[in-house]
Amino acid sequence: GEVQVLQKPAFKGDKLLLDEASLQQRIKKYTPHRDSSKRRLRTAQPHRTPPPSSPPHPMEPPVGAGSQARGTGLGPSAPTAARSSIRSRTLAPQMRTQQLLDQYFQECAHAKLHKTTVDGYHWALDPFAREYPDLPYNREVVLSYIRAFQGSPNTQRTLHKDIRTFYRWIGRVLGVPVPDISYPRLPRNEAKARAYTQDEIHRVLHAARTTTERAIVILLAQTAARRGGVCTLRAENMQDNVALVTEKMGPRILYFPEEAWRAVQFAMMPKGFLTPGKVPMTPDTMKSLMHDLLKRAGVYTRWSGNHGFRHSFSGEFIKNGGPQLQMQVIMGHAPSDMTGRYFHLADRDALVAVNQYAPRRFLQCPLGCELGAMEAA
């Protein structure tokens, strides 16, 4: 008989190079036919049995159950070709998770993300790619993988955010329908928007142990400064009861009443900025300092923080008779479309308003310790 010579396939890098004949043969071999069941019966060999199917993944639902859940009416006994066609119409094409991850990290490098952020993505997504070589499209499968992760609730939350970001990138960039793995959001808790009473602010002021802590409490209560504004407050940017700071919304002018001005000037005298240590505060340092101070005063709750002073300032400002438009400018809120065009407030007018309507009741201590006595201490 004739001897068939097998040619070694040619590769270029990791890609297989095929000639025209081989390419047409592969297309003919892997293209589904309408009479595929008849062709399988004609070409089937009676002495060979089909290999046993691999057991399904414990976290992956069976194919028949998934098909019935989508209302297709196809159970496990349905033909394989029919189930595959239904899957191709209802779900996105199956993709390799590792290939998507490689493209995802290329996008991260192109966007020049920080190394810590990219390392966090690797920590969350590399084990996910090893667990699921083919990208899972079932929402419950992904959420079950996150719930089965051994770690603290914060670690599970970080894992969930990284995987959710990866799926959203797939849907946005590749245009592939992906499941929404976001957890349902609870209604907003109104306790987050609570304001401190003047008695609570007075207790916080009494719990302060240093001059810096007292100055920060008075500054928050009388100027409605945000956390970033306190951290960026510098002596060279302060003049005539006005200071220029930088907050999350951008540059902002702080208007100081006399009590807050004297307290801040006294606390900033050695270094030129407010800090409990030797270096300027960061927002995280400010957050920890306020949490410790509120716990010592006995007014700490889950939603406590320095933002409650802003709510307290607005309530006291209106209660003392202050105009709402002036309060809007003093608190650093962006003016509305209507008032922003016609309303302009000079610095001197803002200083008069903040000195006249700023909260002061918390400074009157029932035990008889006035602000001057605190500064002397």
N, C-alpha and C positions, 0 to 999 in steps of 0.2 A: 504494500500500500504506500501511499504518498506520506512523506514525513512532513508534518506541519511545523514550521519554524515560528517560534514565538519571539516577537521582538520586545525588547525591554522598553517600557514606557519612558519617554523623555520628560524630564522635569526642569523647570526654570524657577529656582528658588524653592518655594513650597507649592507651586502651581503645576498641574499636570498638562503637558502639551499633547494635543490630539490632532491627528490629521483629519481630513474631511470625511473619509470612510468610517473611521472609528467614531467620529462625532455623530454621524447619522445613525450608526449602529446603537450607540448609547441612547440617543433620543428615541429610537424605535423600541428599545428594550424597556425604558422606564416611562414611556408614555402610556397612560391607562387607555384601554380599549373597551368598547361597548360589550364585546363578546368575551370579556376576560374570564368569566366563569366557565364558558365552553372551552376556551383555550386551555384553562387549567385542567379541565377534565380530560382533554385529548392528550396533553403532555404529561399528565401525572403518571408516575411509576408506581405500580402496586406494591413493590417490595420495600418502598421507602415511606416512612411515616414522618409527618411534619414535626419539627422540633417543638418541644414544650415551650409555651409562652412564659416569659419571665413574670414572677409575681408582681402585682402592682405595688407602688410605693405606699407605705402605711398612711401617708398624709395626702395622697392623690386619690380622688374619687374614681370609681370604675367608669369605664367608657359608657356602658349601657345606662347606668344611673344618671350620668350627666346628660345623655341624649334624651332620656325620658323627662328630665327636669326642664329641658328647653322646649318641651312640647313637640318633639319630632316623631314620637311614637315608635322609635327604634330601640329595641331591647338588646340584650347580649347576643340573641340568636340572629340578629340582622346581619346581612352581608357586610364584610369589611369595607368594600368599596363604597357602599351606601353610607356607612357611618363616617367614612373619611370625607365624602362630599358634603355631608351635613356639617361636619366640623369646619371645613374650609369656608362654608358660607356664613357660619355663625361666629367663628373666632378668627383671630389674626393668625397668619402663618407661623408655624413653629420656628423659633429662632434660638440659636445657641447663646446661652447667658454670658459665657466668657468673651465671645466676640463683641457682644454689646458692651460689656464692661471695658474692653480695650478701647472701643470708640468713645465711650463715656469719659474715660480718663484722659484721652487725647483732647477732648473738649475742655476738660478741667485745666490741663496744661496750657491750652491756647488762651483760656480766660485768665490765666495767671492767678489761680486761687492760691491761698496760703498753704504752706506745706502741712500745717497741722490739720487743716480742713481736708486735704487730700488723704492724709494718713487715716483720718476718721472714716472716710468713705471706703478705704481699703479694708479697715477693720470690720466694717459692717457688711460689705458686699462680696469680698473674696470668699468667706465661708458660705454665703448664700449661693454663689456660683458653683461651689463644689457640691453643695447639697442638691441643687437642681441644675444639671447640665443644660436641660432645655427650659427656657423661661416659662414658669407657670403662669397661666392666665386666670386661674381660679382664685378669687379674693380670699376665700376661707383658707386655702392652702397657705397663702402668704401670711395671713394673720395667725394661723396656727404655728407657723415657724417662729414668728416673733414671740408668741406667748410661751412657747417651749424653751425659749432662751433662758439660761440660768444667769441671773443677775438682778441687780436692784431695779426698782421701778424707773429710776432716772436713766439707767443703762438701757432698759427696754424701750423707753421713750426715744432715746437717741438712735437706737437701732431702727425703730419704726420710721423716724423722720428721714434717715438716710435712704432706706429702701423706698419710701414714698417719693423722695426726690428723684431717685433713679427711674421709677416707673413714669413719673410725670415727664421726665426728659425724653423717654422713649416715645410717649404719645405726642409730645410737642415737636421734636426734631424729626423723627422717622415717620410720623403720621400713622402710627399703628394703634388700633383701639386696645387700650389696656384697662384693667380693672381699677376702680377707685378704692384704694386701701385706707382711706382716711377714716378715723374713728368719728362717730357722730358727736357733734358739739352740743354741750349742755347749754341751757339758757344762761344768759349773763347774770352773775350773782350781783345783786345790788349792794351787798356788803363791801364790794371793792370800792365803791364810790363814797364811803362814809367819811365824814369830816370829824375832826377832833373838836371837842368842846373846849371852852376857855379854861375850865377846871382841869381837864386832861392835859392841856398844854402847860398849865401851871405846875402840875405834878411832874411832867417831863423836865421842865426847867429846874425844879427842885432836885431831880435825880441826877442832874449834870454835876460832874465832879471837877471839871477843869474849866478854865476861862474859855477855851476853844469850844467846848461842848455847849456852854451857855450862849456864846455868841452865835453858834450855828442854829440853836433853837429859836432865838430871837430873830435871826435873819430869815429863817423859813416862815415864821409866824407873821412877820410884819412886811415882808416884801414878796411873798409867794414865789420865791426862787426855786428853780428846779435843781436836781442833783448836779447836773453838769455845770450850772451857773455857780454853785458853791465851790466846785472843784477848780474852776477857771478864774475865780476872783483873785485879782492881784492889786497890790497897793498902788502901783504906777498907773493903773487904769481907773482910779477912784479920785473924784474931785467934787467938792461942793454937794455932798450927799447924793451923788450920781456915780454909777459904776458901769463899765462896759464889760460884759461877760459873753461867753459862747455856750449855747445850749443846743439841744438836739434839733431845734427849729432854725438855728443859725445865731448870729449876733443878737444880743438883747441888752437893753438898758435897764438897770435896776435902780429904783427910786427908794431911798432910805429915809424912814422917819428918824427923829433925833435919837431915840433909844437904840435902834438897830445900828445907827452910824457910830455911836459912841462904843457900843459893845464890840463891834467888828474892828474898829480902829485899835481898841485896847488889846484884842486878841491877836491882831496881825502885827503888832509893833516889833517883835524881834525878827521875824522871818519875811514879812511882806505877803504872806498868804495864810489861809486857815488850814491847819493840819494838826492831828494829834501826835505826830512824830516829828521827823526831821525833813521829810520830803513832801512835796505836794500830794494831796489826796487824789485818788482815782475814784470813779463812780462805785466800784466794788467796795473800796474802803469806806466810802461815805455810807453805803447801804449797810455794811456790818456795824458801823458806829451807831447809826440810828436804830437798828434792831436791838442792840445791847442797851441803848438808852431807853427805848420804849419798854423793854422787859424789866429794867430796874424800876421804872415808874409804874408798872402794873397795868399798862394800857395796850399791851401788845396783843394783836390777834393775827390770824393767818394773812389778812390783807393789809396789815399795818405797814407804813413806810412814810417816807418824807412827802409823798404826794397828798396825803391827808391834810397837810398844812395849807396847801393851795385851796382845797375845798373850804377849809375853815376860814381862810382869808376872804374868799369871795362872799361867804355868808355873813361874816361880820362887817365887811365893807358895805354891803347893801343894807344891813340892819342899822348901821350908823348913819344912813342917809346918803351914801355916796352914789353918784350917777353911774349907770351901767356902762356907758361909753368910756368913761375915764377908767373904770375898773378893767375894761377890756385891754386898754393900752398898758396900764400898769402891770397887769399879769402877763404880758407878752403874747396875748392871743392875736392871731392874724385877724384884722378887721373884716367884717362881712362885705359883700359886694356893694351894698347900698351905703353903709356908713363909711367905708374906706375912701370913697370918692370925695366926700364933702366934709369929713371930720378930721381935724388936725389938732393935736394936743402938744403944746410946748412943754419943755422940760420943767419950767418954773410952775406951770399950772399943774403938772403931774406931782411935783413935790408938795405943793399946797394941798392937793387932794389926798395924797398918801399920809401927810402929817395930820390931816383933819379926820380922816375916816379909817385909818389903819387900826387893827385890833390892838387893844391895850389892857383889857381887863385881866388877862393872864399875868400881867406884871404886878398887879396888886395882890400881894401875898397876905392871906389872913393871919399868918404867923408873924407878920411885921417885918419881913426881910424884903426891902425894896431893891431896885436894881443897883443903886449905889452901894448898898451893903454887900450885894453879891460881888461887885467889882472889887471892893475892899478886901473881901475874903480871898 
